[in-house]
Amino acid sequence: MGILNQLTPELEEVDVIVVGGMANIILGGTAGCIVASRLSDADRDLSVLVIESGQNNYNVPTIIHPILFMGNLAPTSTATLFYQAGKEEKVGNRQLVVPAGGILGGGSSINFMMYSRAQRSDFDSWNMPGWSADEMIPYLKKLETYHGPGSKDTHGEDGPVQISGGTYRAITSENNFIEAAAKIGWPEIEDFQNLDSINGTQRAARFISPDGKRQDSAHAYLHPRLQDGKHPNLNVLVESQVIRVIIDDNRNAIGVEYRPNPKFQNDTSVRSIRARKMVIISSGTMGTPSILERSGIGSPEILNRVGIPVISDLPGVGNNYQDHHLLAYPYRTSLAPEETADAIIRGTLSVEELVKTKDPRAGWNAQDVTCKIRPTDAEVAELGPEFQTAWERDFKAKPDKPLALMALVSGFSGDPSSVPVGQYTSLTAFTVYPYSRGHVHITGISVDDPVDFKTGFFTDAHDIDIKKHIWIYKKQREILRRMDMYRGEVATAHPQFAPDSNAACTELSNNPLANVGLIEYNAEDNAVIEKWLRKNIGTTWHSLGTCKMAPIEAGGVVNENLSVYRVNRLKLVDLSIPPCNVAANTANTAFAIGEKAADIFIRELGLSDRDTRQECGNREGRQ
């Protein structure tokens, strides 16, 4: 049967339900597609049903062609959901908006496709049996066919996900950036994704195949199995929102309540599906807490407020929200039109024509260089005693931990109508390991009720998070000023320094800067940067942590086997489970979590021995 938008009678009871989507999904579909696919391989008699709130993504042009990812940023996108936080004082009383995946494949279908792995210290910091870096490397390798430089000790060569440079690179700006970064002490590193490398630049690898197609988890895992005629046990129900998990009197998860998504269907009556063996929630950092709370799992204070009986008292549900804090800084350049994506961003170059003519830029995400960096001891001291205390406690003894990541974007990062026609480049900079925390909770029993969402950006004690960004603003600017193509900052998209300040923005005509020295910032300049950050900081789409894997007394929601505490047969698998952050774009971590979770569930369902016996039988039959 494959992909359905209405459930047939024979699927009203299945062995395993994978909840891959609902009204509030962030990257939920990424791991869920992987788990469902691996379970369907392990036993062809095991019936597996994926439920997704969004539509089918199969061969949708805006999904599979990388350069079209920009359309996912539009408020009218049907593949993206946008969640608005309440007003937050520390970010200028703004209501920040976090985009999220709203289509099969979740965030992996709409993200920027950057291949970026967590560091060794990141997995080790989770401090959970089975989840250390050494134990996760097999899953990082299992998911990928890696076409970049590096060692086979850490990279895979026969996984379902193709990792490559795609079909196009903006070589001039790429080389310019790498050469300029080396001048201030950050050399080019061949393989930045080996879990240990730090303090340098790398030519970006991407979740893009060598022939230029996006590598989302639905196309890499689900669709091949749905079409090969060998997996009749695997089905996907799209356009359907899960309301809650059905839990019996013995605290067993026995199914889910759902409704057709009113965004796509007219009949939205509530229905139910039974699960004989397991319910797996994979609805992401925003969606998973909402499903749990509507199911009676969470803080009694939250549940009592909306009139939901408490089944499992887990105060950690919905707390520990984290995201990387990001700003993008645009610059004018001397580049030629074909060396940036500005014409594509403006709409003066037809993307449809690029796809039709197989222009190599159709397989490009316009981000060609990445870096992971950390400050020197002298720079740490300049950021003040509180920052130094935090640094010595959390960073100094872990030299693989960066303070920030940057990526060079070939084009203007804001509204193109706000600047003259030209060729721009932008530097996206985001800080990692935030000390700030937010939350996401339900405000009522209905899927339609808004969530109580707070990002928590810049709310940490002693303003450590904002001091990170002050440092990274200064460092990224020093790189750009040393690039041959540099022709000055786009002043309206940078801090508004006084005209007589040494830090005032520059506008050049024909030539790059010569004899470039370091900009000296005074206390007034630092205050200007801080004010700018509070008014402009935004999301990196890297939300995680709201149902963390930890002991209950530490705010945990699941154990190391991803079992929800005090409820049987209920599992979580998505980016809500990391207890601590990662110094990376989060897609790769979501893929690895999916692969690891699949092994756990296969073992617990008793399928690993069966799979081994079947393979032995197959080999004997071939002999």
ZAKEFI-192172 format. One line per 8 residues: number of its first residue (from 1); their letters; for each residue x negated, y, z of C-alpha. Coordinates in Angstrom, 3 decimals, always signed. Example, Ala and Ser with C-alpha at 12.3 -4.5 7.8 and 13.67 -1.06 7.14 Angstrom:
1	AS	-12.300:-4.500:+7.800 | -13.670:-1.060:+7.140
END
This chain:
1	MGILNQLT	+0.000:+0.000:+0.000 | -2.913:+2.381:+0.701 | -1.940:+6.032:+1.236 | +1.655:+6.844:+2.195 | +3.557:+9.924:+3.258 | +6.466:+7.875:+4.617 | +6.026:+4.769:+6.742 | +7.436:+1.501:+5.410
9	PELEEVDV	+9.267:-0.898:+7.799 | +6.496:-3.518:+7.756 | +4.052:-0.950:+9.160 | +6.110:+0.060:+12.168 | +3.924:-2.258:+14.239 | +0.192:-2.721:+13.582 | -2.855:-3.948:+15.475 | -4.793:-0.676:+15.637
17	IVVGGMAN	-3.657:+2.936:+15.189 | -6.302:+5.577:+14.422 | -4.879:+9.022:+15.076 | -6.879:+11.118:+12.658 | -4.845:+14.275:+12.567 | -2.152:+16.488:+14.025 | -1.307:+20.157:+14.145 | -4.515:+20.926:+16.013
25	IILGGTAG	-7.347:+19.071:+14.306 | -10.994:+20.009:+14.248 | -13.318:+17.497:+12.600 | -11.001:+14.744:+13.894 | -10.726:+13.008:+10.547 | -14.472:+12.638:+10.128 | -15.071:+9.944:+12.748 | -11.603:+8.412:+12.422
33	CIVASRLS	-12.089:+7.536:+8.744 | -15.325:+5.748:+9.612 | -13.839:+3.725:+12.470 | -10.792:+2.670:+10.460 | -12.951:+1.557:+7.540 | -15.382:-0.456:+9.645 | -12.539:-2.147:+11.543 | -10.845:-3.090:+8.273
41	DADRDLSV	-14.114:-4.711:+7.140 | -14.593:-6.639:+10.368 | -11.367:-8.661:+10.048 | -9.098:-8.590:+7.001 | -6.263:-9.924:+9.220 | -6.490:-6.892:+11.520 | -3.901:-4.299:+10.462 | -5.274:-0.752:+10.731
49	LVIESGQN	-3.215:+2.407:+10.272 | -4.672:+5.920:+10.060 | -2.306:+8.820:+10.772 | -3.276:+12.226:+9.356 | -1.375:+15.504:+9.658 | -2.722:+16.914:+6.407 | -2.531:+15.790:+2.819 | -4.529:+13.241:+0.854
57	NYNVPTII	-7.897:+14.673:-0.209 | -8.697:+12.164:-2.962 | -10.400:+13.904:-5.896 | -8.946:+17.285:-4.940 | -11.172:+19.734:-6.902 | -11.539:+22.214:-4.033 | -12.791:+19.357:-1.857 | -15.124:+17.375:-4.100
65	HPILFMGN	-16.917:+20.274:-5.856 | -19.249:+21.865:-3.287 | -19.229:+25.445:-4.589 | -15.460:+25.550:-4.098 | -15.874:+25.300:-0.320 | -15.509:+29.082:-0.204 | -11.801:+28.668:-0.936 | -11.429:+26.888:+2.400
73	LAPTSTAT	-12.160:+30.212:+4.100 | -9.053:+31.825:+2.618 | -6.092:+32.207:+5.003 | -3.891:+30.609:+2.337 | -5.870:+27.361:+2.259 | -3.702:+24.258:+2.749 | -6.776:+22.243:+3.721 | -7.781:+24.456:+6.644
81	LFYQAGKE	-6.067:+25.346:+9.909 | -6.916:+28.531:+11.772 | -6.647:+28.713:+15.567 | -6.578:+32.014:+17.356 | -7.849:+32.410:+20.896 | -6.407:+34.881:+23.326 | -8.009:+38.290:+23.845 | -11.414:+37.943:+25.507
89	EKVGNRQL	-13.083:+40.839:+27.269 | -16.676:+39.741:+26.623 | -16.194:+39.904:+22.857 | -14.615:+43.338:+22.734 | -11.078:+42.146:+23.576 | -10.919:+40.448:+20.203 | -8.956:+37.271:+19.458 | -11.487:+34.979:+17.807
97	VVPAGGIL	-10.302:+32.597:+15.101 | -11.687:+29.071:+14.765 | -11.114:+27.278:+11.427 | -10.433:+23.550:+11.464 | -9.953:+20.676:+9.051 | -6.337:+20.119:+8.038 | -6.697:+17.408:+5.402 | -7.722:+13.747:+5.215
105	GGGSSINF	-11.403:+13.597:+6.136 | -11.032:+16.452:+8.613 | -13.902:+18.899:+8.867 | -16.125:+16.840:+6.587 | -13.732:+17.737:+3.744 | -13.967:+21.507:+4.216 | -17.277:+22.277:+5.934 | -20.431:+23.829:+4.459
113	MMYSRAQR	-22.041:+20.403:+3.883 | -25.330:+21.161:+5.656 | -27.271:+18.035:+6.648 | -28.500:+18.813:+10.118 | -29.254:+16.271:+12.824 | -29.312:+16.618:+16.584 | -32.648:+16.612:+18.379 | -33.959:+13.742:+20.479
121	SDFDSWNM	-33.332:+15.649:+23.704 | -29.717:+16.205:+22.673 | -28.654:+12.561:+22.647 | -30.795:+11.830:+25.716 | -29.082:+14.679:+27.599 | -25.739:+12.882:+27.289 | -27.138:+10.520:+29.927 | -24.790:+7.670:+29.037
129	PGWSADEM	-25.767:+4.005:+28.518 | -26.008:+3.165:+24.828 | -26.115:+6.777:+23.648 | -29.799:+7.716:+23.921 | -31.647:+8.960:+20.849 | -33.428:+5.649:+20.317 | -30.089:+3.827:+20.528 | -28.418:+6.268:+18.109
137	IPYLKKLE	-31.098:+6.125:+15.378 | -29.689:+2.871:+13.899 | -26.313:+4.586:+13.437 | -27.888:+7.718:+11.968 | -29.589:+5.438:+9.441 | -26.533:+3.259:+8.854 | -24.355:+6.100:+7.624 | -26.686:+7.466:+4.964
145	TYHGPGSK	-28.451:+6.943:+1.691 | -31.100:+9.600:+2.075 | -32.708:+11.127:-1.008 | -34.967:+13.604:+0.803 | -38.498:+13.512:+2.211 | -39.220:+11.710:+5.469 | -39.776:+8.356:+7.082 | -37.625:+5.254:+6.727
153	DTHGEDGP	-38.101:+4.874:+10.490 | -35.420:+7.518:+10.983 | -33.634:+7.743:+7.608 | -31.309:+5.262:+5.921 | -31.460:+4.030:+2.338 | -28.258:+2.045:+1.788 | -25.453:+3.808:+3.708 | -22.171:+5.087:+2.263
161	VQISGGTY	-23.025:+8.802:+2.567 | -25.346:+10.319:-0.036 | -27.700:+12.974:+1.354 | -29.534:+15.053:-1.239 | -30.298:+18.565:-2.408 | -27.342:+18.498:-4.796 | -27.657:+19.796:-8.346 | -28.921:+23.350:-7.850
169	RAITSENN	-31.260:+25.424:-5.693 | -31.940:+29.176:-5.725 | -35.675:+28.630:-5.928 | -36.842:+32.257:-5.902 | -35.170:+33.181:-2.614 | -35.927:+29.749:-1.166 | -39.657:+30.131:-1.810 | -39.588:+33.765:-0.683
177	FIEAAAKI	-38.058:+32.858:+2.658 | -40.383:+29.950:+3.330 | -43.459:+32.070:+2.544 | -42.233:+34.967:+4.696 | -41.388:+32.750:+7.677 | -44.884:+31.281:+7.539 | -46.317:+34.784:+7.917 | -44.767:+35.092:+11.371
185	GWPEIEDF	-45.738:+31.603:+12.502 | -43.019:+29.267:+11.253 | -44.447:+26.982:+8.540 | -42.572:+24.763:+6.114 | -41.872:+21.302:+7.567 | -41.264:+18.392:+5.212 | -38.590:+16.681:+7.323 | -36.771:+18.728:+9.921
193	QNLDSING	-34.218:+16.002:+10.600 | -36.427:+13.366:+12.261 | -35.095:+14.337:+15.746 | -38.411:+15.858:+16.854 | -39.532:+18.625:+14.475 | -39.285:+22.222:+15.621 | -40.455:+25.770:+14.865 | -40.483:+25.842:+11.090
201	TQRAARFI	-38.436:+25.898:+7.922 | -37.127:+23.172:+5.624 | -35.632:+23.140:+2.151 | -32.075:+22.179:+2.972 | -30.609:+18.733:+2.415 | -26.851:+18.487:+2.132 | -23.838:+16.212:+2.369 | -23.828:+16.319:-1.431
209	SPDGKRQD	-24.611:+13.464:-3.807 | -27.362:+13.789:-6.438 | -24.633:+14.261:-9.050 | -23.095:+17.140:-7.098 | -20.098:+15.743:-5.183 | -19.157:+16.474:-1.560 | -19.769:+13.541:+0.779 | -16.815:+13.629:+3.161
217	SAHAYLHP	-15.920:+10.624:+5.297 | -12.679:+9.899:+3.431 | -14.381:+9.637:+0.033 | -17.408:+7.804:+1.436 | -15.544:+5.292:+3.621 | -11.756:+5.191:+3.243 | -11.001:+5.647:-0.439 | -13.365:+2.915:-1.716
225	RLQDGKHP	-11.661:+0.385:+0.574 | -8.176:+1.584:-0.267 | -8.912:+1.028:-3.952 | -11.001:-2.161:-4.023 | -8.075:-4.576:-3.641 | -9.834:-6.299:-0.738 | -8.417:-4.317:+2.179 | -4.635:-4.768:+2.264
233	NLNVLVES	-4.936:-4.441:+6.042 | -5.934:-0.748:+5.784 | -3.287:+1.940:+5.349 | -3.149:+5.710:+5.718 | -0.091:+7.752:+6.636 | -0.601:+11.385:+5.648 | +1.480:+14.502:+6.332 | +2.401:+13.196:+9.799
241	QVIRVIID	+1.806:+14.834:+13.178 | +1.213:+12.704:+16.256 | +3.102:+14.038:+19.266 | +1.944:+11.720:+22.046 | +0.629:+8.281:+22.904 | +3.273:+5.850:+24.209 | +2.053:+4.351:+27.496 | +3.933:+1.565:+29.282
249	DNRNAIGV	+4.456:+1.047:+33.020 | +1.168:-0.854:+33.279 | -0.734:+2.078:+31.781 | -1.287:+0.332:+28.455 | -1.342:+2.436:+25.293 | +1.173:+0.639:+23.074 | +1.794:+3.092:+20.235 | +2.388:+6.701:+19.255
257	EYRPNPKF	+5.270:+9.065:+18.678 | +4.998:+11.154:+15.518 | +6.958:+13.275:+13.082 | +6.503:+14.188:+9.411 | +4.627:+17.471:+9.123 | +7.152:+20.278:+8.387 | +4.452:+22.011:+6.362 | +4.923:+19.339:+3.695
265	QNDTSVRS	+8.188:+17.481:+4.405 | +11.805:+18.351:+5.194 | +12.901:+15.447:+7.414 | +10.928:+15.970:+10.640 | +12.769:+13.584:+12.938 | +10.642:+11.971:+15.645 | +9.595:+8.365:+15.033 | +7.318:+5.810:+16.670
273	IRARKMVI	+4.755:+3.190:+15.665 | +3.643:+0.300:+17.883 | +0.036:-0.823:+18.316 | -0.577:-4.407:+19.400 | -4.233:-4.009:+20.347 | -5.554:-0.442:+20.500 | -4.795:+3.243:+19.958 | -7.731:+5.401:+18.870
281	ISSGTMGT	-7.410:+9.183:+19.006 | -9.689:+11.024:+16.602 | -8.068:+14.444:+16.477 | -11.039:+16.575:+17.380 | -12.042:+19.107:+19.954 | -8.737:+20.981:+19.793 | -6.315:+18.207:+18.877 | -7.374:+15.399:+21.156
289	PSILERSG	-6.788:+17.281:+24.457 | -3.336:+18.329:+23.253 | -2.305:+14.743:+22.465 | -3.624:+13.513:+25.812 | -1.833:+16.214:+27.788 | +1.466:+15.611:+25.991 | +0.964:+11.928:+26.873 | +0.636:+12.672:+30.600
297	IGSPEILN	-3.164:+12.530:+30.727 | -4.935:+15.555:+32.153 | -4.908:+18.033:+35.000 | -1.773:+17.812:+37.196 | -1.738:+21.612:+37.298 | -1.413:+21.833:+33.496 | +1.051:+18.948:+33.198 | +3.285:+20.061:+36.067
305	RVGIPVIS	+3.471:+23.533:+34.571 | +5.125:+22.173:+31.402 | +7.114:+19.388:+33.078 | +5.176:+16.331:+31.882 | +4.845:+13.444:+34.395 | +1.239:+12.664:+35.307 | +0.121:+9.217:+34.150 | -3.634:+9.751:+34.510
313	DLPGVGNN	-5.074:+12.534:+36.647 | -8.060:+13.707:+34.578 | -8.832:+17.403:+35.212 | -11.574:+17.368:+32.570 | -9.124:+17.162:+29.659 | -9.269:+20.367:+27.634 | -12.150:+21.944:+29.554 | -15.860:+22.258:+28.655
321	YQDHHLLA	-15.049:+23.852:+25.263 | -18.252:+24.823:+23.466 | -19.155:+26.309:+20.103 | -22.327:+27.717:+18.649 | -22.275:+31.522:+18.488 | -22.878:+32.854:+14.964 | -23.460:+36.031:+13.022 | -24.485:+36.480:+9.392
329	YPYRTSLA	-26.670:+39.406:+8.336 | -26.619:+40.490:+4.662 | -29.478:+42.099:+2.724 | -29.874:+43.728:-0.681 | -32.240:+41.958:-3.069 | -33.980:+42.207:-6.422 | -32.696:+38.801:-7.507 | -31.191:+38.092:-10.910
337	PEETADAI	-27.430:+37.360:-11.173 | -27.903:+33.614:-11.654 | -30.005:+33.450:-8.467 | -27.134:+34.204:-6.079 | -23.493:+33.192:-5.670 | -22.261:+36.805:-5.622 | -20.474:+36.601:-8.972 | -18.728:+33.458:-7.745
345	IRGTLSVE	-17.803:+35.115:-4.448 | -16.388:+38.129:-6.261 | -14.458:+35.983:-8.690 | -16.105:+37.478:-11.782 | -17.609:+34.094:-12.611 | -14.995:+31.368:-13.037 | -15.628:+28.445:-10.727 | -13.252:+26.349:-12.804
353	ELVKTKDP	-15.457:+27.066:-15.815 | -18.546:+26.031:-13.844 | -16.902:+22.711:-13.040 | -15.605:+22.228:-16.578 | -18.994:+22.887:-18.202 | -20.827:+20.871:-15.538 | -22.898:+23.882:-14.568 | -25.353:+22.699:-11.863
361	RAGWNAQD	-24.128:+25.476:-9.554 | -20.869:+23.533:-9.111 | -22.866:+21.081:-6.957 | -24.356:+23.819:-4.762 | -23.345:+25.106:-1.351 | -25.419:+28.315:-1.691 | -27.487:+27.481:+1.420 | -31.022:+26.493:+0.494
369	VTCKIRPT	-33.226:+26.815:+3.587 | -32.716:+25.904:+7.223 | -34.816:+26.348:+10.346 | -34.885:+25.492:+14.030 | -36.859:+27.929:+16.164 | -37.743:+28.793:+19.744 | -39.479:+31.813:+21.311 | -43.054:+32.131:+22.517
377	DAEVAELG	-43.804:+32.467:+26.219 | -44.335:+36.209:+25.748 | -40.956:+36.587:+24.035 | -39.274:+34.642:+26.837 | -40.777:+37.009:+29.404 | -39.519:+40.034:+27.457 | -35.934:+38.761:+27.814 | -35.988:+39.203:+31.575
385	PEFQTAWE	-36.356:+37.145:+34.782 | -32.926:+35.458:+34.608 | -33.622:+34.324:+31.044 | -37.055:+33.056:+32.056 | -35.546:+31.054:+34.922 | -33.076:+29.414:+32.561 | -35.828:+28.763:+30.024 | -38.128:+27.089:+32.531
393	RDFKAKPD	-35.272:+24.970:+33.873 | -33.719:+23.831:+30.573 | -36.212:+24.333:+27.736 | -39.852:+24.550:+28.733 | -40.376:+20.841:+29.456 | -38.439:+19.843:+26.310 | -40.457:+21.199:+23.380 | -38.069:+19.720:+20.786
401	KPLALMAL	-35.212:+22.010:+21.898 | -34.742:+25.111:+19.714 | -33.044:+28.280:+20.862 | -31.437:+28.998:+17.500 | -30.867:+27.769:+13.963 | -30.873:+29.878:+10.818 | -29.905:+29.287:+7.199 | -30.502:+31.388:+4.103
409	VSGFSGDP	-27.292:+31.985:+2.144 | -27.544:+33.120:-1.475 | -24.866:+35.788:-1.526 | -23.039:+38.435:+0.483 | -21.585:+36.949:+3.674 | -18.651:+39.326:+4.131 | -15.886:+40.926:+2.114 | -17.469:+41.528:-1.331
417	SSVPVGQY	-15.230:+44.533:-1.928 | -17.008:+46.344:+0.912 | -20.321:+46.588:-0.972 | -21.390:+47.639:-4.475 | -21.718:+44.959:-7.129 | -25.170:+43.454:-6.837 | -27.232:+40.489:-5.725 | -27.367:+39.835:-2.006
425	TSLTAFTV	-28.681:+37.291:+0.399 | -27.521:+36.653:+3.949 | -29.136:+35.096:+6.952 | -26.770:+33.104:+9.159 | -28.080:+32.778:+12.699 | -26.487:+30.763:+15.461 | -27.678:+30.019:+18.956 | -27.356:+26.554:+20.452
433	YPYSRGHV	-26.801:+25.052:+23.928 | -24.374:+27.778:+25.065 | -23.991:+28.332:+28.773 | -20.550:+29.817:+28.149 | -17.511:+27.544:+28.411 | -13.931:+27.827:+27.241 | -10.817:+25.652:+27.305 | -7.879:+24.416:+25.246
441	HITGISVD	-4.598:+23.333:+26.873 | -0.988:+22.830:+25.876 | +1.643:+25.390:+26.843 | +4.664:+23.143:+26.266 | +5.798:+19.656:+25.339 | +6.249:+20.318:+21.629 | +3.696:+20.086:+18.822 | +4.956:+23.532:+17.795
449	DPVDFKTG	+4.040:+25.177:+21.100 | +0.851:+27.272:+20.854 | -2.262:+26.143:+22.655 | -3.818:+28.117:+25.487 | -7.209:+28.617:+23.846 | -10.200:+30.532:+25.176 | -13.611:+30.329:+23.472 | -15.446:+31.695:+26.509
457	FFTDAHDI	-18.080:+33.302:+24.289 | -20.619:+35.402:+26.201 | -19.008:+34.708:+29.599 | -22.053:+33.005:+31.117 | -23.812:+34.325:+34.190 | -26.714:+36.749:+33.579 | -25.798:+37.111:+29.862 | -28.251:+34.439:+28.748
465	DIKKHIWI	-26.206:+33.630:+25.646 | -26.221:+37.195:+24.364 | -29.932:+37.585:+25.104 | -30.544:+34.614:+22.810 | -28.800:+36.497:+20.027 | -30.719:+39.709:+20.647 | -33.919:+37.715:+20.200 | -32.714:+35.952:+17.046
473	YKKQREIL	-31.531:+39.211:+15.456 | -35.013:+40.652:+15.735 | -36.755:+37.500:+14.481 | -34.567:+36.915:+11.427 | -35.026:+40.530:+10.393 | -38.819:+40.190:+10.501 | -38.643:+37.279:+8.068 | -36.410:+39.108:+5.584
481	RRMDMYRG	-38.554:+42.233:+5.635 | -41.537:+40.159:+4.470 | -39.737:+38.669:+1.470 | -40.684:+39.969:-1.994 | -37.022:+40.162:-2.981 | -36.054:+42.279:+0.071 | -34.589:+45.694:-0.748 | -33.166:+46.604:+2.650
489	EVATAHPQ	-30.375:+45.768:+5.062 | -26.698:+46.243:+4.292 | -26.438:+48.809:+7.085 | -22.689:+48.458:+7.616 | -23.178:+44.796:+8.546 | -26.036:+45.373:+11.013 | -26.178:+47.075:+14.412 | -25.663:+50.836:+14.081
497	FAPDSNAA	-29.060:+52.123:+15.224 | -29.727:+55.827:+15.633 | -31.113:+57.425:+12.434 | -34.394:+58.327:+14.154 | -34.857:+54.860:+15.688 | -37.756:+52.651:+14.598 | -35.089:+49.968:+14.146 | -32.942:+51.970:+11.718
505	CTELSNNP	-31.929:+50.063:+8.606 | -33.933:+50.492:+5.414 | -32.895:+51.041:+1.816 | -35.539:+50.462:-0.860 | -35.405:+51.152:-4.575 | -37.757:+49.059:-6.678 | -40.529:+47.609:-4.562 | -40.731:+45.385:-1.465
513	LANVGLIE	-42.205:+46.648:+1.796 | -45.991:+46.788:+2.037 | -48.168:+46.319:+5.133 | -45.182:+45.160:+7.170 | -45.551:+45.483:+10.919 | -43.226:+44.446:+13.726 | -40.300:+46.723:+14.484 | -40.514:+48.161:+17.989
521	YNAEDNAV	-37.109:+48.173:+19.725 | -36.465:+50.361:+22.758 | -33.846:+49.972:+25.493 | -31.329:+52.035:+23.505 | -31.829:+49.772:+20.466 | -31.261:+46.679:+22.599 | -28.021:+48.168:+23.908 | -26.917:+48.849:+20.319
529	IEKWLRKN	-27.601:+45.225:+19.361 | -25.661:+43.935:+22.373 | -22.676:+46.148:+21.588 | -22.739:+44.968:+17.963 | -22.868:+41.323:+19.021 | -19.888:+41.614:+21.345 | -17.818:+43.220:+18.589 | -18.852:+40.829:+15.819
537	IGTTWHSL	-19.914:+37.402:+17.128 | -17.934:+34.514:+15.675 | -17.558:+30.762:+15.420 | -19.860:+28.332:+13.650 | -17.002:+25.776:+13.268 | -19.000:+23.612:+15.720 | -16.468:+23.110:+18.507 | -17.044:+20.177:+20.865
545	GTCKMAPI	-16.892:+18.843:+24.408 | -13.231:+19.089:+25.525 | -12.857:+15.384:+26.477 | -16.381:+14.643:+27.476 | -18.035:+11.292:+28.008 | -19.057:+11.431:+31.667 | -18.050:+10.102:+35.102 | -14.637:+11.301:+36.278
553	EAGGVVNE	-16.201:+13.225:+39.155 | -18.270:+15.171:+36.594 | -15.177:+16.138:+34.599 | -15.346:+13.116:+32.337 | -12.443:+11.838:+30.271 | -13.997:+8.720:+28.708 | -16.703:+6.254:+29.688 | -19.627:+5.077:+27.568
561	NLSVYRVN	-17.295:+2.739:+25.649 | -15.016:+5.708:+24.816 | -12.192:+4.309:+26.950 | -9.919:+6.935:+28.516 | -10.117:+6.599:+32.272 | -7.097:+4.998:+34.001 | -5.351:+4.093:+30.724 | -5.851:+0.744:+28.983
569	RLKLVDLS	-6.352:+0.237:+25.238 | -6.763:+3.962:+24.581 | -9.959:+5.228:+22.932 | -11.327:+8.581:+21.797 | -13.785:+9.064:+18.940 | -14.559:+12.580:+17.744 | -16.526:+15.671:+18.713 | -14.487:+16.162:+21.858
577	IPPCNVAA	-16.609:+13.484:+23.573 | -20.181:+14.932:+23.629 | -20.819:+16.125:+27.191 | -23.661:+18.431:+26.102 | -24.356:+20.364:+22.937 | -26.556:+19.572:+19.947 | -29.013:+21.762:+18.076 | -27.497:+21.073:+14.675
585	NTANTAFA	-24.549:+21.576:+12.395 | -22.215:+19.038:+13.961 | -21.012:+16.967:+10.977 | -23.881:+14.490:+11.165 | -23.257:+13.939:+14.874 | -19.572:+13.270:+14.148 | -20.517:+10.670:+11.511 | -22.931:+8.957:+13.918
593	IGEKAADI	-20.312:+8.922:+16.694 | -17.939:+7.215:+14.268 | -20.452:+4.511:+13.380 | -21.366:+3.890:+17.019 | -17.703:+3.796:+18.076 | -16.840:+1.294:+15.348 | -19.432:-1.125:+16.724 | -18.047:-0.704:+20.247
601	FIRELGLS	-14.461:-1.354:+19.170 | -15.375:-4.305:+16.944 | -17.141:-5.911:+19.885 | -14.298:-5.267:+22.324 | -11.710:-6.631:+19.893 | -13.772:-9.804:+19.599 | -14.419:-9.276:+15.909 | -18.225:-9.256:+15.851
609	DRDTRQEC	-18.529:-13.023:+16.314 | -15.781:-13.601:+13.761 | -17.578:-11.344:+11.268 | -20.800:-13.329:+11.803 | -18.977:-16.650:+11.291 | -17.335:-15.358:+8.126 | -20.663:-14.179:+6.714 | -22.295:-17.537:+7.508
617	GNREGRQ	-19.424:-19.267:+5.740 | -19.799:-16.972:+2.748 | -23.521:-17.716:+2.522 | -22.889:-21.467:+2.752 | -20.317:-21.181:-0.032 | -22.849:-19.420:-2.265 | -25.547:-22.063:-1.729
END
